[in-house]
Amino acid sequence: MIDITLENFQSALIDGSMTTPVLLDIWAEWCGPCKQLGPVLEKLEVEYAGRFTLAKLDADAVPQISQQLSQMFGVRSIPFCVMFKDGQPVDGFVGAIPAEDIRTFLDKHVPAAEELEAAAEEEAAHDALAEGDTEGALEKLQHAVATDPANDDARFDYVKLLLQLGRIDDAKVAFAPVISKTTLVRRFDALQRWMDAIDFAAPPAGAAPELAGFDARIAANKRDFDARFDRARVLVHAQRWTDAMDELLEILMRDKAWNDDLARKTYIAILELIEPPKVKVADGQIPPDDPTLATYRRRLSSVILS
């Protein structure tokens, strides 16, 4: 629980709500219903275990804030509770309402326990990968997806790691629930293109295509874009990402719009696939760009804009 003053209003309430919802309880010492509501809110903060932060503001001690919020919501009495999210007041309620009604109010605005658990598992998976613990990371991502199936970030990381490890069938099973999102979520589209490349380069029956065959066709005709694109797909299957993008650039330099922008879309998909997890930095600092990613983004821009 936090006591709000003029000095910490910005940091504790506005900035604090950017990461965790903050419920502001506006009260006064002379207010009987305020004294009834306060303990209920404190118990709920414990019950919700970090899913929201409870902040209290004495209306008599800090009238500037309490009056501004009362005018904003058209409220003239206390206790008055305001929910802050992403730095903004988004909802409120007036009076010492029952605990069940407060839970209903909270559940509209705070993340579910499953969401927080999955997010924590995802972060732990990134830490495990940074330490070289691939199996540990895979286990944590699997748990994150099972805990919160709607966590697209965790699912992307899970499917991506399965593909990196060559567990193609498992990746396809994990990807199936979001296959309809490939036209809406660029990273899922990238995973789909990777799996399509795997199916092309490693068919379940028959011989896999070899680079030498494509090299011969390209040597005979540098504008054989089908051969260049298929060669890029084989390179994607081998996770030779920069080689694949170099081949796609050869297409783009000669025909930017070839085959309904297929080369450009595939290039962008590879950029999505090779982007590393965001590293933790101190507040106010900008994470450094991955040099390979930055270089190939510049190359694409240079070709597209030329």
C-alpha distance (Angstrom), angle and dihedral (degrees) to the residues before:
residue distance angle dihedral
M1 . . .
I2 3.81 . .
D3 3.78 130.0 .
I4 3.80 109.4 -139.4
T5 3.80 120.7 -138.6
L6 3.78 133.8 166.2
E7 3.79 88.1 -97.4
N8 3.81 98.1 54.8
F9 3.81 99.3 29.5
Q10 3.80 93.1 102.6
S11 3.81 98.6 41.6
A12 3.80 101.1 37.3
L13 3.80 101.1 34.7
I14 3.79 110.1 23.3
D15 3.80 100.0 30.4
G16 3.80 92.7 33.3
S17 3.80 92.5 56.7
M18 3.81 90.3 57.8
T19 3.80 88.8 77.9
T20 3.83 105.0 20.6
P21 3.83 127.5 23.8
V22 3.81 111.6 -107.8
L23 3.80 122.4 -150.8
L24 3.81 109.7 -155.0
D25 3.80 115.2 -153.9
I26 3.82 110.5 -158.9
W27 3.81 108.1 -159.4
A28 3.83 143.8 150.2
E29 3.79 134.5 -145.4
W30 3.82 93.3 -119.0
C31 3.84 93.4 50.8
G32 3.82 113.0 102.9
P33 3.84 96.6 -167.8
C34 3.83 88.5 49.8
K35 3.80 89.5 60.5
Q36 3.80 89.8 50.5
L37 3.81 93.8 48.9
G38 3.82 97.9 44.0
P39 3.83 98.5 70.1
V40 3.81 91.1 44.7
L41 3.80 91.1 54.9
E42 3.79 91.6 47.0
K43 3.82 91.3 53.0
L44 3.81 90.5 48.5
E45 3.79 91.4 51.7
V46 3.80 88.4 56.6
E47 3.79 91.9 43.7
Y48 3.80 92.9 52.1
A49 3.82 89.9 51.1
G50 3.78 101.7 -147.7
R51 3.79 98.8 -29.2
F52 3.81 88.7 116.9
T53 3.78 137.8 8.4
L54 3.79 121.6 -126.7
A55 3.80 115.6 -139.3
K56 3.81 125.9 -178.4
L57 3.79 128.0 -154.3
D58 3.81 124.3 -169.3
A59 3.81 104.7 -137.3
D60 3.80 91.9 -153.2
A61 3.81 94.7 47.1
V62 3.83 96.0 46.0
P63 3.83 105.8 25.5
Q64 3.81 92.8 156.8
I65 3.80 92.2 69.3
S66 3.81 98.9 34.5
Q67 3.81 92.9 50.6
Q68 3.79 93.3 47.4
L69 3.80 92.4 51.9
S70 3.81 92.2 44.3
Q71 3.79 90.5 53.7
M72 3.79 91.5 46.1
F73 3.82 92.3 55.3
G74 3.82 96.8 32.0
V75 3.80 92.4 -117.9
R76 3.81 124.9 147.0
S77 3.79 103.4 176.9
I78 3.78 141.3 59.7
P79 2.94 151.1 -94.7
F80 3.78 86.9 58.8
C81 3.81 120.7 168.7
V82 3.80 123.5 -161.8
M83 3.80 125.9 -168.3
F84 3.81 115.7 -141.4
K85 3.81 121.1 -161.2
D86 3.79 129.3 169.6
G87 3.78 90.1 -2.3
Q88 3.81 95.8 -53.9
P89 3.84 136.8 97.4
V90 3.80 104.0 -115.5
D91 3.82 107.8 168.8
G92 3.79 143.5 -6.6
F93 3.78 148.2 -177.8
V94 3.80 134.9 -147.4
G95 3.80 129.7 -137.9
A96 3.78 138.2 17.4
I97 3.80 94.6 -59.2
P98 3.85 121.5 178.7
A99 3.79 120.1 -81.5
E100 3.82 92.2 -113.3
D101 3.79 91.0 56.5
I102 3.79 89.7 49.8
R103 3.82 90.2 51.2
T104 3.81 89.1 52.8
F105 3.79 89.1 50.8
L106 3.81 92.7 47.7
D107 3.79 94.3 47.1
K108 3.80 89.5 60.0
H109 3.78 91.7 59.5
V110 3.80 112.8 24.0
P111 3.81 126.3 73.6
A112 3.78 117.5 -101.1
A113 3.78 117.4 -105.7
E114 3.81 88.5 -112.5
E115 3.81 91.2 57.6
L116 3.79 92.4 53.7
E117 3.80 92.6 45.4
A118 3.79 91.7 50.3
A119 3.80 92.1 47.0
A120 3.80 90.4 51.3
E121 3.80 91.2 49.7
E122 3.80 90.5 49.5
E123 3.80 91.8 52.3
A124 3.79 90.4 47.2
A125 3.80 88.8 51.4
H126 3.81 90.6 55.3
D127 3.80 89.2 51.1
A128 3.80 90.5 49.8
L129 3.80 91.6 51.0
A130 3.80 90.6 49.8
E131 3.81 87.4 55.2
G132 3.80 92.6 48.1
D133 3.81 95.1 -108.3
T134 3.80 98.7 136.8
E135 3.79 96.8 164.6
G136 3.79 91.6 48.5
A137 3.80 90.5 50.4
L138 3.79 91.5 48.9
E139 3.80 91.6 51.3
K140 3.80 92.2 49.8
L141 3.80 93.2 48.0
Q142 3.79 91.0 48.6
H143 3.79 89.0 52.6
A144 3.80 91.5 47.4
V145 3.80 92.4 53.5
A146 3.81 92.3 45.7
T147 3.81 91.3 48.6
D148 3.81 95.7 46.9
P149 3.82 112.5 16.5
A150 3.81 89.7 -178.3
N151 3.82 92.4 63.0
D152 3.80 99.0 108.0
D153 3.81 93.5 -179.9
A154 3.80 92.8 57.1
R155 3.80 92.0 44.8
F156 3.80 91.9 50.8
D157 3.81 91.4 50.6
Y158 3.81 91.2 45.8
V159 3.80 95.8 50.5
K160 3.80 91.4 42.5
L161 3.81 92.3 53.2
L162 3.80 91.7 47.3
L163 3.80 89.8 53.0
Q164 3.79 91.7 47.6
L165 3.80 88.6 54.1
G166 3.80 92.3 49.0
R167 3.80 94.2 -113.3
I168 3.78 92.2 137.2
D169 3.80 99.6 160.7
D170 3.81 92.0 49.6
A171 3.80 89.6 48.5
K172 3.79 92.2 52.7
V173 3.80 91.4 50.2
A174 3.81 91.4 50.3
F175 3.79 90.8 46.2
A176 3.82 96.3 48.8
P177 3.85 96.9 85.2
V178 3.82 91.3 59.2
I179 3.79 101.3 36.2
S180 3.81 89.7 110.2
K181 3.82 89.0 60.1
T182 3.79 95.6 63.8
T183 3.80 91.8 100.3
L184 3.83 91.3 48.0
V185 3.80 104.7 39.3
R186 3.81 115.0 51.9
R187 3.78 94.3 -156.2
F188 3.80 91.8 54.3
D189 3.80 88.7 49.7
A190 3.81 87.1 53.9
L191 3.80 91.5 53.3
Q192 3.80 90.7 49.1
R193 3.81 91.3 52.2
W194 3.80 90.1 49.6
M195 3.80 91.1 51.9
D196 3.82 90.6 46.9
A197 3.80 88.8 53.4
I198 3.81 90.4 50.0
D199 3.81 91.1 51.1
F200 3.81 89.6 50.2
A201 3.80 96.6 45.8
A202 3.80 97.8 38.2
P203 3.81 106.7 32.8
P204 3.81 116.3 -174.5
A205 3.80 89.9 -121.8
G206 3.78 131.2 26.5
A207 3.76 133.2 25.8
A208 3.79 120.4 -44.0
P209 3.81 115.0 -122.0
E210 3.79 116.4 -101.6
L211 3.79 126.9 -141.0
A212 3.81 92.2 -125.6
G213 3.78 91.5 67.6
F214 3.78 92.3 53.4
D215 3.80 91.7 44.2
A216 3.80 90.2 57.1
R217 3.79 92.6 50.1
I218 3.81 92.0 47.8
A219 3.82 91.7 48.2
A220 3.80 88.5 54.9
N221 3.80 93.7 46.1
K222 3.79 121.8 12.8
R223 3.81 88.8 -165.2
D224 3.79 93.5 59.7
F225 3.79 90.6 118.8
D226 3.80 93.6 171.7
A227 3.80 89.2 60.0
R228 3.80 91.8 46.1
F229 3.80 92.5 48.9
D230 3.80 93.0 47.3
R231 3.79 89.1 48.4
A232 3.82 88.6 53.0
R233 3.80 90.2 51.4
V234 3.80 91.1 53.9
L235 3.80 88.6 50.7
V236 3.82 90.6 50.3
H237 3.79 89.3 52.6
A238 3.81 88.1 53.5
Q239 3.83 89.0 47.9
R240 3.79 89.4 -121.1
W241 3.77 89.3 144.8
T242 3.79 102.3 170.5
D243 3.81 92.1 45.4
A244 3.80 89.1 52.3
M245 3.80 91.8 50.0
D246 3.81 91.0 48.0
E247 3.80 88.8 56.0
L248 3.79 92.4 47.7
L249 3.81 89.6 50.3
E250 3.80 88.2 57.0
I251 3.79 87.8 59.7
L252 3.79 94.0 44.7
M253 3.80 93.1 49.8
R254 3.80 88.9 57.6
D255 3.82 101.3 34.7
K256 3.79 118.8 7.5
A257 3.82 94.8 -171.3
W258 3.79 98.8 41.3
N259 3.80 114.9 154.2
D260 3.80 96.0 -5.3
D261 3.83 94.0 -47.2
L262 3.80 91.5 -55.5
A263 3.81 95.2 147.8
R264 3.81 93.3 48.5
K265 3.80 93.5 46.3
T266 3.80 91.3 49.4
Y267 3.81 91.4 47.8
I268 3.82 90.4 52.2
A269 3.81 89.2 48.2
I270 3.80 90.2 55.9
L271 3.80 90.5 50.5
E272 3.80 87.6 55.2
L273 3.78 91.8 48.9
I274 3.80 96.8 49.7
E275 3.81 96.2 44.3
P276 3.82 106.3 115.9
P277 3.82 122.4 -135.6
K278 3.78 114.2 -83.6
V279 3.78 111.0 -92.3
K280 3.79 120.5 -131.7
V281 3.79 114.2 -105.3
A282 3.78 134.7 173.6
D283 3.80 117.9 -85.4
G284 3.78 112.2 -79.4
Q285 3.81 94.1 21.6
I286 3.80 124.7 112.9
P287 3.82 117.4 -129.6
P288 3.82 111.8 -115.5
D289 3.80 117.9 -105.7
D290 3.78 118.7 -112.2
P291 3.83 103.0 -109.6
T292 3.81 95.7 -138.3
L293 3.79 92.2 47.8
A294 3.81 91.8 47.6
T295 3.82 92.1 49.0
Y296 3.80 94.8 51.0
R297 3.78 92.8 44.5
R298 3.81 88.5 55.3
R299 3.80 91.6 48.0
L300 3.78 91.6 52.6
S301 3.80 92.3 48.5
S302 3.78 90.9 48.0
V303 3.80 92.7 52.8
I304 3.81 95.8 42.5
L305 3.82 93.3 47.9
S306 3.79 96.3 43.4
